[in-house]
Every structure is written in C-alpha cells, then in structure tokens.
C-alpha cells in the first residue's frame, strides 16, 4: 500500500505509520542478516586466500590463481558497502515514522528540535505562547531537516502573514497533507543537507565576484596552451627546440603567476559544489513532484530559470569540479602547469557562478518554504 494515499482509503495516520514501520523493520532485519553474512564470507575468503598464498609459495607458477579469490573478495566488499548504504538510508526512514508515531501518542516532547535559538526575549508573544523551547509549538510542528526549513517555520510563527498569503499556505498544506511518501523522501534528503550545507556561506559564494575577472587572463591562458603545443610540433617537424624551450619557460612563468589565485578558486569551487550537490537532491525532488496548489506551483516555477532546472545546473557544475579534482594526479599536475586545463575549468565554473550563483539564495529560500509547508502538512495529516 502506498503510504501517500493510505489516508484517502480511510486508514488512520497511526495505522499508516505502523504498517510502514513494520515493513521497514522487516526489510531492515533481513538485510542486516545479509550484511553480517557478507562480512563473515569476506573473513572466510580472506583466511582461505592467505592459506592458499602460503601453500603456493613453493609453486610460484600457480600464484595467479590467487586472483580468483581476490576478485571475489572485492565483489563481496562492494555488495556489503551497498547494503550498508541501504541500511543507513532505511534507518533514517524508520526514524521518520517513529517520530510520527511519537507525535500521535503524545511522546514527542524533548525529542525534537526546540528552536530556542529563534527565541527573541523582546518578542510580544513568543514566550507567552511557548513558541520555542522544550515541548514548544515549534518542537511539535518542526519536521524540517534543513536549516532553511527551520528558519522559515520559525519566521512564520513569529510574524503574521497577510490574509491572501495565509490562504495560499492553507491550499499548499491541503495539497501536501496526504503525501506521506513525499515527506519521507524529503526527510531523508534533508538530513544530509542539514549536516553538509552551509547556507549563508554558499549564498555568499554565489553572489561574490569571481577570482579571475580580467578578460586578458581568460584569453592569454588558453592561447599560451595552444602555442606550447604548436611549439612541440615545430620541434618534432622542423627541429625548433629553442622555441619549445622558450614556450615551456613562458608557460611555467604564467602558471606561477596564476598559482595562488587558482588554488584559492579551486578550494572555493570544490566546497560550493559539494554543498550544492547535497542541495540538488532536495531541489530535484521538488522539481519532479506534481502539485496542484497555486503556492506550490509558484515555488516550482521560481526554480525554472534560463531553461535549466537547478538540479540540472548543479549537475553541470559537479562535472566541471570532477574534472578539476583530476589535477591532483601527479601526471595531470605536470601537464596542468603547461596546458592550464585546470585554469580553463575554473574559468568555465566561474561562468557558471556568474550565471546561476545569484539564484542560490532563492533556491535555499524555496527549499525552506517547502519544508515549512510540509511540516504544517504533517500536522494537518496527523490531526484531521
């Protein structure tokens, strides 16, 4: 049974949560046993391989037979790692439904996010109404798993919205109310975003100027790489070794000139791309869901810019950064100081930053609104 449509069939939230929890626990127990068996199989295989290696010391011609158990060990290790990832993911799904049951059974106090950091002592009603703190309204409502979601929900509790906005939010909550599976997926992705994404630093990165702004640097760098290649051709065909040496020295000098800024730009890009990749999962979930409420449709529309969805734009940057990471290979580093391919990847990534970077703060704001709405929709579902 689809947890997202169970309520439409007349089942109570407690029944839906309990049934889904039982399914997850059964699957978790079965795969937990499989994971232990794989671990034992790896140990047994390693012991057999070691024993075989000792026996084959006198028969070195047959030593290649050890490749068979070695390959089997690698296969078992890969299978076990996949199982471990699934077990971790399912453990978080189990937590989602356990929390839901705790709220339904009035066991939620003290087990969630209290939101005390949002409490303003001078606020006219926050303390009187117990908006924040242990057993507060915020702790009861907050299922958000990103900082942006927590901040948005807290802001909504602290300030009244115009009537038309209240009606739009109510429409969105009604649309989301039955989507238990959607809330589960968002919960699983959000935990990773909460732990990994530094929202303000990421937004600031998107809005700041690139490290390489001079047009002459962007033109001269690939030109020098092309001239160095042509100098090698001249050396091989016409024996112009002096020209090749001169171009090598010139390129090394240019690489030295770029080095400090290039390393700083690379570090900044890698951190931003890592944060964006985590955020991309939540954005992709929002992009793919089909909503009918005007506010949710508007949130989806706000993500579409220049014909490219945020998740696709983030994947584009991730590919560039993967190319950039290859510069750490010793051979690649040697070629990089002469061909400047690392610098050219940085130029491309900074063009991405200029095109999409200013939108990152909006992406985070959209994620925050979505999470705040799903938190309210969970309460609406659990208290029909």
C-alpha positions in Angstrom: 0.0 0.0 0.0 1.3 3.5 -0.9 1.7 5.4 2.3 1.0 8.6 0.4 -2.5 7.5 -0.5 -3.4 5.5 2.5 -5.4 8.2 4.2 -7.6 8.5 1.2 -8.6 4.9 1.7 -9.8 5.6 5.2 -6.8 4.4 7.2 -5.8 6.5 10.2 -2.4 8.1 10.3 -1.3 5.8 13.2 -2.2 2.7 11.1 -0.3 4.1 8.1 2.8 4.8 10.1 2.6 1.5 12.0 2.3 -0.5 8.8 5.1 1.3 7.0 7.3 1.0 10.1 6.7 -2.8 10.2 7.6 -3.1 6.5 10.8 -1.1 7.1 11.8 -3.0 10.2 11.3 -6.4 8.4 13.4 -5.3 5.5 16.0 -3.8 7.8 16.3 -7.1 9.8 16.5 -9.2 6.6 19.2 -7.0 5.0 21.0 -6.7 8.4 21.4 -10.5 8.4 22.6 -10.5 4.8 25.2 -7.8 5.7 26.5 -9.9 8.6 26.7 -13.0 6.3 28.7 -11.0 3.7 31.0 -9.8 6.4 31.6 -13.4 7.6 32.1 -14.5 4.0 34.7 -11.8 3.5 36.6 -13.0 6.6 36.4 -16.7 5.5 37.6 -15.8 2.0 40.4 -13.7 3.3 41.5 -16.6 5.5 41.3 -19.0 2.6 43.3 -16.7 0.4 46.0 -16.2 3.0 46.3 -20.0 3.5 46.4 -20.6 -0.3 49.1 -18.0 -0.6 51.2 -19.8 1.9 50.7 -23.1 0.1 51.6 -21.6 -3.2 54.9 -20.1 -2.1 56.6 -23.2 -3.4 54.6 -23.1 -6.7 55.0 -19.6 -7.9 53.8 -20.5 -11.4 50.3 -21.0 -10.0 50.3 -17.8 -7.9 47.9 -16.1 -10.4 45.2 -18.5 -9.1 45.0 -16.1 -6.1 43.4 -13.5 -8.4 40.2 -15.5 -8.3 39.6 -15.2 -4.5 40.9 -11.7 -4.6 38.3 -10.7 -7.2 35.6 -12.5 -5.2 36.7 -10.5 -2.1 36.3 -7.2 -3.9 32.9 -8.2 -5.2 31.7 -9.1 -1.7 33.1 -5.8 -0.4 31.2 -3.8 -3.0 28.0 -5.8 -2.2 28.4 -5.2 1.5 29.0 -1.5 1.0 25.8 -1.1 -1.0 23.9 -3.0 1.7 25.4 -0.7 4.4 24.2 2.4 2.5 20.7 0.9 2.2 20.6 0.1 5.9 21.6 3.6 6.8 19.0 5.1 4.5 16.3 2.8 5.8 17.3 3.6 9.4 16.5 7.2 8.7 13.2 6.3 7.2 12.4 4.3 10.3 13.2 7.3 12.4 10.7 9.4 10.3 7.8 7.0 11.1 8.9 6.5 14.7 8.8 10.3 15.2 5.3 10.4 13.6 4.0 7.8 16.0 5.6 9.6 18.9 3.7 12.8 17.9 0.4 10.8 17.6 1.0 9.2 21.0 2.0 12.4 22.7 5.6 11.3 23.3 7.2 14.0 21.2 8.3 16.5 23.9 12.1 16.7 24.3 12.9 14.5 21.3 12.9 17.1 18.5 14.4 20.5 17.5 13.4 23.0 20.2 14.2 26.1 18.1 15.5 28.0 21.2 17.9 29.9 19.0 15.0 31.7 17.4 13.6 33.0 20.7 13.7 36.8 21.0 13.1 37.9 24.6 11.5 41.1 23.4 9.0 39.4 21.1 5.4 40.3 22.1 4.1 36.7 22.3 6.8 34.1 21.6 7.5 33.3 25.3 3.8 33.5 26.4 2.7 31.1 23.8 5.7 28.7 24.2 6.7 29.0 20.6 10.2 27.8 21.2 12.0 25.5 23.8 11.3 22.0 25.1 7.7 20.9 24.5 7.1 24.0 22.5 4.9 24.6 19.4 8.0 24.7 17.2 9.1 21.3 18.5 5.7 19.8 17.9 5.4 21.2 14.3 9.0 21.0 13.1 9.7 18.1 10.9 12.1 20.2 8.8 15.5 18.6 8.1 17.3 21.7 6.7 18.3 24.8 8.4 16.4 26.8 5.8 13.2 24.9 6.7 13.7 25.5 10.4 14.3 29.2 9.8 11.3 29.6 7.6 9.0 27.9 10.0 10.3 30.0 12.9 9.8 33.2 10.9 6.2 32.2 10.1 5.5 31.6 13.8 7.0 34.9 14.8 5.2 37.2 12.3 1.6 37.3 11.0 1.2 36.9 7.2 -1.3 38.7 5.0 -4.7 37.0 4.6 -4.1 36.1 0.9 -0.7 34.5 1.8 -2.4 32.6 4.7 -4.9 31.2 2.2 -2.2 30.2 -0.3 -0.3 28.4 2.5 -3.5 26.6 3.6 -4.0 25.5 0.0 -0.4 24.2 -0.2 -0.9 22.3 3.1 -4.1 20.7 1.8 -2.2 19.6 -1.3 0.7 18.2 0.7 -1.3 16.6 3.5 -1.8 13.2 2.0 1.8 12.9 0.5 3.4 10.8 3.3 5.9 9.3 0.9 6.9 12.7 -0.3 7.5 13.8 3.2 9.5 10.7 3.9 11.8 11.3 0.9 12.2 15.0 1.9 13.1 13.9 5.4 15.8 11.5 4.2 17.4 14.1 1.8 17.1 17.0 4.3 19.2 15.3 6.9 22.2 15.3 4.6 21.6 18.9 3.6 21.3 20.0 7.2 24.7 18.4 8.1 26.5 19.4 4.9 25.2 22.7 3.6 26.5 26.0 4.9 23.6 28.1 3.7 24.9 31.6 4.2 28.5 30.8 3.0 27.0 29.1 -0.1 24.8 32.1 -0.9 27.7 34.5 -0.4 29.8 32.4 -2.7 27.2 32.6 -5.4 26.9 36.4 -5.1 30.6 37.3 -4.9 32.9 38.3 -7.8 35.0 35.5 -9.5 38.7 35.3 -8.8 39.6 35.7 -12.4 37.8 38.8 -13.7 40.3 40.1 -16.2 39.5 39.3 -19.8 43.1 39.3 -20.8 43.8 36.4 -18.3 41.0 34.3 -19.8 42.3 35.0 -23.4 46.0 34.6 -22.8 45.8 31.4 -20.8 44.3 29.1 -23.5 46.4 30.9 -26.1 49.6 30.0 -24.3 48.5 26.4 -24.1 47.9 26.2 -27.8 51.2 27.9 -28.6 53.1 25.4 -26.4 51.5 22.5 -28.3 52.4 24.1 -31.6 56.0 24.6 -30.3 56.3 20.9 -29.7 55.0 20.3 -33.2 57.7 22.7 -34.5 60.4 20.9 -32.5 59.3 17.5 -33.9 58.9 18.6 -37.5 61.4 21.4 -38.0 63.7 20.9 -35.1 62.8 24.2 -33.4 63.9 23.0 -30.0 64.8 26.5 -28.8 61.2 27.7 -29.5 59.8 24.8 -27.5 62.1 25.5 -24.5 61.2 29.2 -24.6 57.5 28.4 -24.7 57.9 26.0 -21.8 59.7 28.6 -19.7 57.0 31.2 -20.6 54.2 28.8 -19.6 55.8 27.9 -16.4 56.2 31.6 -15.5 52.5 32.2 -16.4 51.5 29.2 -14.2 53.4 30.6 -11.3 51.6 33.9 -11.8 48.2 32.2 -11.7 49.0 29.6 -8.9 47.9 31.4 -5.8 44.5 32.6 -7.1 44.0 29.3 -8.9 44.4 27.3 -5.7 42.1 29.6 -3.8 39.5 29.5 -6.6 39.7 25.6 -6.7 39.2 25.2 -3.0 36.2 27.6 -3.0 34.6 25.9 -6.0 35.0 22.4 -4.6 33.4 23.4 -1.3 30.5 25.2 -3.0 29.9 22.3 -5.5 29.8 19.8 -2.6 27.2 21.8 -0.8 25.2 22.3 -4.0 25.2 18.6 -4.8 23.6 17.9 -1.4 21.1 20.6 -2.0 20.4 19.3 -5.5 18.7 16.2 -4.3 16.0 18.3 -2.5 15.6 20.6 -5.5 15.2 17.6 -7.8 12.5 16.2 -5.5 10.6 19.5 -5.7 11.0 19.7 -9.5 9.7 16.2 -10.1 6.6 16.3 -7.9 3.3 17.2 -9.5 1.4 19.8 -7.4 -2.0 21.5 -7.9 -1.9 24.2 -5.1 -1.0 27.6 -6.6 1.7 28.3 -4.0 3.5 25.0 -4.6 3.2 25.5 -8.4 4.7 29.0 -7.9 7.6 27.6 -5.9 8.3 25.2 -8.7 8.1 28.0 -11.3 10.5 30.1 -9.3 13.1 27.4 -9.7 13.0 27.4 -13.5 15.4 29.9 -15.0 17.0 30.2 -18.4 15.6 26.9 -19.5 17.6 24.9 -17.0 16.3 23.4 -13.7 18.5 23.9 -10.7 19.3 20.2 -10.3 20.5 20.1 -13.9 22.6 23.2 -13.4 24.1 21.7 -10.3 25.0 18.5 -12.1 26.7 20.7 -14.8 28.9 22.3 -12.1 29.6 19.0 -10.5 31.0 17.6 -13.8 33.3 20.6 -14.0 34.5 20.2 -10.5 35.2 16.5 -11.1 37.5 17.5 -14.0 39.1 20.0 -11.6 39.8 17.3 -9.0 41.8 15.3 -11.5 44.6 18.0 -11.3 45.7 16.2 -8.1 47.1 13.3 -10.1 50.9 13.9 -10.4 51.0 13.4 -14.2 48.0 15.7 -14.6 49.6 18.3 -12.4 52.7 18.3 -14.5 50.7 18.8 -17.7 48.4 21.4 -16.0 51.3 23.8 -15.5 51.9 23.8 -19.2 48.4 23.3 -20.7 46.4 25.2 -18.0 43.4 22.9 -18.3 42.7 23.4 -14.6 42.6 27.1 -15.0 40.3 26.8 -18.0 37.9 24.5 -16.0 37.9 27.2 -13.3 37.0 29.8 -15.9 34.1 27.7 -17.0 33.0 27.1 -13.4 33.2 30.8 -12.7 31.0 31.5 -15.7 28.5 29.1 -14.1 28.8 31.0 -10.8 28.0 34.3 -12.6 25.0 32.8 -14.4 23.5 30.7 -11.5 25.2 31.9 -8.4 22.9 34.8 -7.6 20.0 32.3 -7.7 21.3 30.1 -4.9 19.8 32.2 -2.1 16.5 31.9 -3.9 16.9 28.1 -4.2 17.5 27.9 -0.4 14.5 30.1 0.3 12.3 27.9 -1.8 13.6 24.8 0.0 12.9 26.5 3.3 9.3 27.3 2.3 8.7 23.8 1.0 9.9 22.3 4.3 7.9 24.7 6.4 4.8 23.8 4.4 5.5 20.0 4.7 5.9 20.4 8.5 2.4 22.0 8.7 1.0 19.4 6.3 2.3 16.6 8.6 0.4 18.2 11.5 -2.7 18.5 9.3 -2.4 14.9 8.3 -1.9 13.6 11.8 -4.8 15.8 13.2 -7.6 15.6 10.6 
